[in-house]
Amino acid sequence: MRKMLARIALLFAAMSAVTSVAVHAEPRLPPLMKIVVPFSPGASNDVIARAIAPALAKRLGTTVIVENRPGAAGVVGADWVAKAPRDGSVLLLTSSTFLTAAATQPHSPYDPLAAFAPVSMVAEGPLLLAVSASTRIRSTADLIAAARGKPGALTYGSAGIGSLAQLATELLCDTSKIQMMHVPYKGASNALMDLAAGQIDVMMSNYSSLVTQLQSGKVKALAVTSGHANPAFPELPPLATSVPGYALEIWVGLLAPAGTPAPLVQRLNREINEIAASQDVRVVLERDGSIPKAMSPAQFGVRMQQDLAQWKRIATDRKIVVE
């Protein structure tokens, strides 16, 4: 009898161990997940989120919806996610602007690193350096020479003070030791219209925002901001060719509220890395010249730390503050 009871006890212990391993390997998933996009519907981040959501739902066997919460350069939506349940039911799909906003807004309601758990980088790609076709500038070297010849005479546009375009251009000015005058707009589309009309000289932007003006011939792209040639734009040299040391890749990625269980974050990381590499999502990413970029949560966290440090330095040196 004792031997039988001992065997039963051992059997239950073994079953318990197997169950424990299975639970650890496959963390419990919420029945409904939200991917929050802190920008308006139709923007590039929104398009990417809506490409990822159905694939993630299928792989996880749950419902995944996209919810837009725009405002304050992405801060409104990000703050909502930072305060959301830590059970994987809410994710934030954001981009490099998440950190430029943090670097330039001293009264941000959250710490961009401490309040979030990096889940997965989805993709990265360059900005394009573009000029009005009405200028005589035909290369990055021309631009640098013109800016050095008349410091502050060239004008560049952006979506507003503290925007990614402003900080990326100020990084160029810092690296190349030139001066250009910033002209902030209420939105990138307004700035691009004036670039095409020759009201401003220079602008950095993603390809999907520039494509209409490029096709019209009113705007000319000079270079990509990546530190190496980009296969999506084989005709454009890296900016670093004329400005050694300049390299900028903007990213799109997913974050969860800090405190989300690590096994769940790891599961989401694996699934999203595979989804981003799928043909359906690659097609969406390529419209902006971006490519899938698989990283572990830890690697993504290090990248965020490095980017935030760079943008804080530029914001401090150039006195860029959004009150």
C-alpha positions as CSV (number, residue, x, y, z in Angstrom):
1,M,0.0,0.0,0.0
2,R,2.8,2.4,0.9
3,K,4.6,1.6,-2.3
4,M,1.4,2.3,-4.3
5,L,0.9,5.6,-2.5
6,A,4.5,6.5,-3.2
7,R,4.1,5.7,-6.9
8,I,0.9,7.8,-7.1
9,A,2.7,10.7,-5.4
10,L,5.5,10.5,-7.8
11,L,3.0,10.4,-10.7
12,F,1.2,13.5,-9.5
13,A,4.6,15.3,-9.0
14,A,5.7,14.4,-12.5
15,M,2.3,15.6,-13.9
16,S,2.6,18.8,-11.9
17,A,6.2,19.4,-13.2
18,V,5.0,18.9,-16.8
19,T,2.1,21.3,-16.3
20,S,4.4,23.9,-14.7
21,V,6.8,23.7,-17.7
22,A,3.9,24.0,-20.1
23,V,2.4,27.0,-18.4
24,H,5.8,28.6,-18.3
25,A,6.5,27.9,-22.0
26,E,3.0,29.1,-23.1
27,P,2.0,32.1,-21.0
28,R,-1.7,32.7,-20.8
29,L,-3.0,35.1,-23.4
30,P,-5.8,37.7,-22.9
31,P,-8.9,37.0,-25.0
32,L,-8.8,40.6,-26.4
33,M,-5.7,42.5,-27.2
34,K,-5.4,46.2,-28.3
35,I,-2.6,47.6,-30.4
36,V,-2.7,51.3,-29.6
37,V,-1.4,53.7,-32.3
38,P,-0.7,57.2,-30.8
39,F,-1.3,58.9,-34.2
40,S,-4.3,59.4,-36.5
41,P,-5.8,56.7,-38.7
42,G,-4.0,56.5,-42.1
43,A,-0.6,57.4,-40.9
44,S,2.3,55.0,-41.6
45,N,2.3,53.6,-38.0
46,D,-1.4,53.0,-38.3
47,V,-1.0,51.1,-41.6
48,I,1.7,48.9,-40.1
49,A,-0.4,48.1,-37.0
50,R,-3.3,47.1,-39.1
51,A,-1.1,44.8,-41.2
52,I,0.2,43.1,-38.0
53,A,-3.0,42.8,-36.0
54,P,-4.8,40.1,-38.1
55,A,-1.6,38.0,-38.3
56,L,-1.0,38.3,-34.6
57,A,-4.6,37.3,-33.8
58,K,-4.3,34.2,-36.0
59,R,-1.1,33.1,-34.5
60,L,-2.2,33.7,-30.9
61,G,-5.8,32.4,-31.3
62,T,-7.2,35.6,-29.8
63,T,-8.8,38.9,-31.0
64,V,-6.5,41.8,-31.8
65,I,-7.8,45.2,-32.6
66,V,-6.1,48.5,-33.4
67,E,-7.1,51.7,-31.5
68,N,-6.0,55.2,-32.4
69,R,-5.3,57.6,-29.6
70,P,-3.6,60.6,-31.2
71,G,-2.4,63.8,-29.5
72,A,0.7,65.7,-28.3
73,A,3.1,64.1,-30.8
74,G,2.1,60.6,-29.6
75,V,2.3,61.4,-25.8
76,V,-1.5,61.0,-25.2
77,G,-1.6,57.4,-26.5
78,A,1.7,56.4,-25.0
79,D,0.6,57.7,-21.5
80,W,-2.7,55.7,-21.8
81,V,-0.7,52.5,-22.5
82,A,1.8,53.2,-19.7
83,K,-1.2,53.0,-17.3
84,A,-2.9,50.0,-18.9
85,P,-3.1,46.5,-17.4
86,R,0.2,44.6,-17.3
87,D,-1.2,41.4,-18.8
88,G,-0.4,41.7,-22.5
89,S,-3.9,43.0,-23.3
90,V,-2.5,46.4,-24.4
91,L,0.5,47.2,-26.7
92,L,1.8,50.4,-28.1
93,L,2.9,50.6,-31.7
94,T,5.1,53.6,-32.0
95,S,8.2,54.9,-33.7
96,S,11.4,56.9,-33.2
97,T,9.1,59.9,-32.5
98,F,8.3,58.3,-29.2
99,L,11.9,59.2,-28.1
100,T,12.2,62.6,-29.8
101,A,9.0,63.6,-28.0
102,A,10.5,62.4,-24.7
103,A,13.7,64.3,-25.3
104,T,12.0,67.6,-26.0
105,Q,9.1,67.5,-23.6
106,P,10.4,68.0,-20.1
107,H,6.9,67.6,-18.6
108,S,6.1,64.3,-20.2
109,P,3.8,62.3,-17.9
110,Y,5.9,59.1,-18.1
111,D,9.5,58.0,-18.3
112,P,10.0,56.5,-21.8
113,L,12.3,53.8,-20.5
114,A,11.0,53.0,-17.1
115,A,7.3,53.0,-17.9
116,F,7.5,50.5,-20.8
117,A,8.7,47.0,-21.5
118,P,10.3,46.7,-25.0
119,V,8.6,43.9,-26.9
120,S,9.9,43.9,-30.4
121,M,11.3,46.2,-33.1
122,V,9.2,45.7,-36.2
123,A,11.3,47.5,-38.8
124,E,13.7,50.3,-39.5
125,G,14.6,52.5,-42.5
126,P,16.0,55.9,-43.4
127,L,14.6,59.3,-43.8
128,L,15.2,61.1,-47.1
129,L,17.0,64.4,-47.4
130,A,15.1,66.4,-49.9
131,V,15.3,69.9,-51.4
132,S,13.0,72.1,-53.5
133,A,13.6,71.6,-57.2
134,S,13.7,75.4,-57.5
135,T,17.0,75.6,-55.7
136,R,20.4,75.1,-57.4
137,I,21.3,72.5,-54.8
138,R,21.7,69.1,-56.6
139,S,23.7,67.1,-54.0
140,T,24.5,66.9,-50.3
141,A,27.9,68.4,-51.0
142,D,26.1,71.4,-52.7
143,L,23.9,71.8,-49.6
144,I,26.8,71.8,-47.2
145,A,28.7,74.3,-49.3
146,A,25.7,76.6,-49.6
147,A,25.0,76.4,-45.8
148,R,28.7,77.2,-45.0
149,G,28.8,80.0,-47.5
150,K,25.8,81.8,-45.9
151,P,25.2,80.4,-42.4
152,G,21.5,80.5,-41.5
153,A,20.3,81.5,-45.0
154,L,19.0,78.1,-46.0
155,T,15.6,77.2,-44.5
156,Y,14.4,73.7,-43.5
157,G,10.9,72.7,-42.6
158,S,9.4,70.2,-40.2
159,A,6.1,69.1,-38.7
160,G,6.8,71.3,-35.7
161,I,9.2,72.1,-32.8
162,G,10.5,68.9,-31.3
163,S,9.5,66.8,-34.3
164,L,11.7,64.0,-35.6
165,A,12.4,66.0,-38.8
166,Q,13.7,68.9,-36.7
167,L,16.0,66.8,-34.6
168,A,17.2,64.8,-37.5
169,T,18.1,68.0,-39.4
170,E,19.7,69.5,-36.3
171,L,21.8,66.4,-36.0
172,L,22.9,67.0,-39.6
173,C,23.8,70.6,-38.7
174,D,25.7,69.5,-35.6
175,T,27.6,66.7,-37.5
176,S,28.5,68.9,-40.5
177,K,29.0,72.1,-38.5
178,I,26.5,74.2,-40.5
179,Q,23.6,76.4,-39.7
180,M,20.1,76.4,-41.3
181,M,17.0,78.2,-40.1
182,H,14.1,76.1,-38.8
183,V,10.6,76.8,-40.1
184,P,8.1,74.8,-38.0
185,Y,4.7,73.9,-39.4
186,K,1.6,72.3,-38.0
187,G,2.1,69.0,-39.7
188,A,4.4,67.5,-42.2
189,S,2.0,67.9,-45.2
190,N,2.0,71.7,-44.8
191,A,5.8,71.8,-44.8
192,L,6.0,69.5,-47.8
193,M,3.6,71.8,-49.8
194,D,5.9,74.7,-49.1
195,L,9.0,72.7,-50.0
196,A,7.4,71.9,-53.4
197,A,6.5,75.6,-53.8
198,G,10.0,76.7,-53.1
199,Q,9.0,78.6,-49.9
200,I,11.6,76.5,-47.9
201,D,14.7,74.9,-49.2
202,V,15.3,71.6,-47.3
203,M,13.3,68.9,-45.5
204,M,13.9,65.4,-44.1
205,S,11.0,63.1,-44.4
206,N,10.0,59.5,-44.9
207,Y,9.4,58.3,-48.4
208,S,5.7,57.7,-48.2
209,S,5.2,61.4,-47.2
210,L,7.5,62.6,-50.0
211,V,6.5,60.4,-52.9
212,T,3.8,62.6,-54.4
213,Q,6.1,65.7,-54.5
214,L,9.0,63.6,-55.8
215,Q,6.9,62.2,-58.6
216,S,5.7,65.7,-59.5
217,G,9.3,66.8,-60.0
218,K,8.9,69.7,-57.6
219,V,11.1,68.1,-55.0
220,K,14.4,66.3,-55.4
221,A,15.8,63.7,-53.0
222,L,19.5,64.0,-52.3
223,A,20.4,61.2,-49.9
224,V,19.2,58.6,-47.4
225,T,20.0,59.2,-43.8
226,S,21.2,55.6,-43.2
227,G,25.0,55.1,-42.8
228,H,25.1,52.7,-45.7
229,A,23.5,52.3,-49.1
230,N,19.8,51.4,-48.9
231,P,18.5,48.8,-51.4
232,A,15.1,50.5,-51.5
233,F,16.8,53.7,-52.9
234,P,19.8,52.5,-55.0
235,E,20.1,55.8,-56.7
236,L,20.5,57.8,-53.5
237,P,23.9,57.9,-51.7
238,P,24.1,57.7,-47.9
239,L,24.3,61.1,-46.3
240,A,27.5,59.9,-44.6
241,T,29.2,60.0,-48.0
242,S,29.3,63.8,-47.7
243,V,28.9,64.1,-43.9
244,P,31.1,61.4,-42.3
245,G,29.7,60.1,-39.0
246,Y,26.0,60.9,-39.8
247,A,23.8,57.8,-39.6
248,L,20.1,57.7,-38.8
249,E,17.7,54.8,-39.0
250,I,14.1,55.4,-37.8
251,W,12.3,52.5,-36.3
252,V,8.8,51.2,-35.7
253,G,8.3,48.9,-32.7
254,L,5.9,47.5,-30.1
255,L,6.1,48.3,-26.3
256,A,4.0,47.0,-23.4
257,P,3.4,48.5,-20.0
258,A,6.4,48.0,-17.6
259,G,5.8,44.9,-15.5
260,T,4.2,42.8,-18.2
261,P,5.4,39.2,-17.5
262,A,8.7,38.4,-19.2
263,P,7.4,35.0,-20.6
264,L,4.5,36.9,-22.3
265,V,6.9,39.5,-23.7
266,Q,9.2,36.8,-25.1
267,R,6.2,35.0,-26.7
268,L,5.0,38.2,-28.3
269,N,8.6,39.0,-29.5
270,R,8.9,35.7,-31.3
271,E,5.5,36.0,-33.0
272,I,6.0,39.6,-34.1
273,N,9.5,39.0,-35.4
274,E,8.1,36.3,-37.7
275,I,5.1,38.4,-38.7
276,A,7.3,41.3,-39.6
277,A,9.3,39.1,-41.9
278,S,6.2,37.7,-43.7
279,Q,5.6,38.8,-47.3
280,D,2.3,40.5,-46.5
281,V,3.9,42.8,-43.9
282,R,7.2,43.3,-45.9
283,V,5.1,44.8,-48.7
284,V,3.7,47.4,-46.3
285,L,7.1,48.2,-44.9
286,E,8.7,48.6,-48.3
287,R,6.4,51.4,-49.2
288,D,8.4,53.5,-46.8
289,G,11.8,52.0,-47.7
290,S,11.8,50.1,-44.4
291,I,12.9,46.5,-43.8
292,P,12.0,44.0,-41.0
293,K,14.4,44.2,-38.1
294,A,14.3,41.3,-35.6
295,M,15.6,42.1,-32.1
296,S,15.2,40.6,-28.7
297,P,13.4,42.7,-26.1
298,A,16.8,43.4,-24.4
299,Q,18.4,44.5,-27.7
300,F,15.5,46.7,-28.4
301,G,15.8,48.2,-25.0
302,V,19.5,49.0,-25.5
303,R,18.7,50.7,-28.9
304,M,16.0,52.8,-27.2
305,Q,18.5,53.9,-24.5
306,Q,21.1,54.9,-27.2
307,D,18.6,56.8,-29.3
308,L,17.1,58.7,-26.3
309,A,20.6,59.7,-25.2
310,Q,21.4,61.1,-28.7
311,W,18.1,63.0,-29.0
312,K,18.5,64.5,-25.5
313,R,22.0,65.7,-26.4
314,I,20.7,67.4,-29.6
315,A,17.7,68.9,-27.8
316,T,19.9,70.3,-25.0
317,D,22.7,71.6,-27.3
318,R,20.2,73.2,-29.7
319,K,17.8,74.4,-26.9
320,I,14.8,72.5,-28.4
321,V,12.0,72.5,-25.8
322,V,8.3,71.8,-26.2
323,E,6.4,73.3,-23.3
